[in-house]
Amino acid sequence: MTKHRPIRFRAWADDKMRAVRAVSFTEKGELFRILDAEGVERWPTALMQYTGFKDRKRREVYEGDIVAVNGLARTVVEWQEYRWHPQIPKKTIYEVLGNVWENPELLKASKKNV
């Protein structure tokens, strides 16, 4: 039997990261609204899916997270071509530093150091 990853989301809504209890879409498949962990309806700017991975500190990795790979390169976790990017080999050490909504300065700092 194959073990499947849990399907979880978080959302950027009202200038704050929110845990998501339920998601609603329009008939065209566009994001409409969420029900956050407190049971409040919100209209999010972005919806981010859990990748099924955890970093070296056992924190869940979500789409839009900024991760450090082997303590050096910083990159954004994204869904591309039917898989999560970056693809992180099992023995690679990576850590969630923040995300593109709450910590955009992490990417700017990374570009200056390259």
Secondary structure as UniProt FT lines:
FT   STRAND          9..13
FT   TURN            14..15
FT   STRAND          16..25
FT   TURN            27..28
FT   STRAND          31..36
FT   TURN            37..38
FT   STRAND          41..42
FT   STRAND          46..54
FT   TURN            56..57
FT   STRAND          60..62
FT   TURN            63..64
FT   STRAND          65..69
FT   TURN            70..72
FT   STRAND          73..76
FT   STRAND          78..80
FT   TURN            81..82
FT   STRAND          83..85
FT   TURN            90..91
FT   STRAND          94..99
FT   TURN            100..102
FT   HELIX           105..112
//
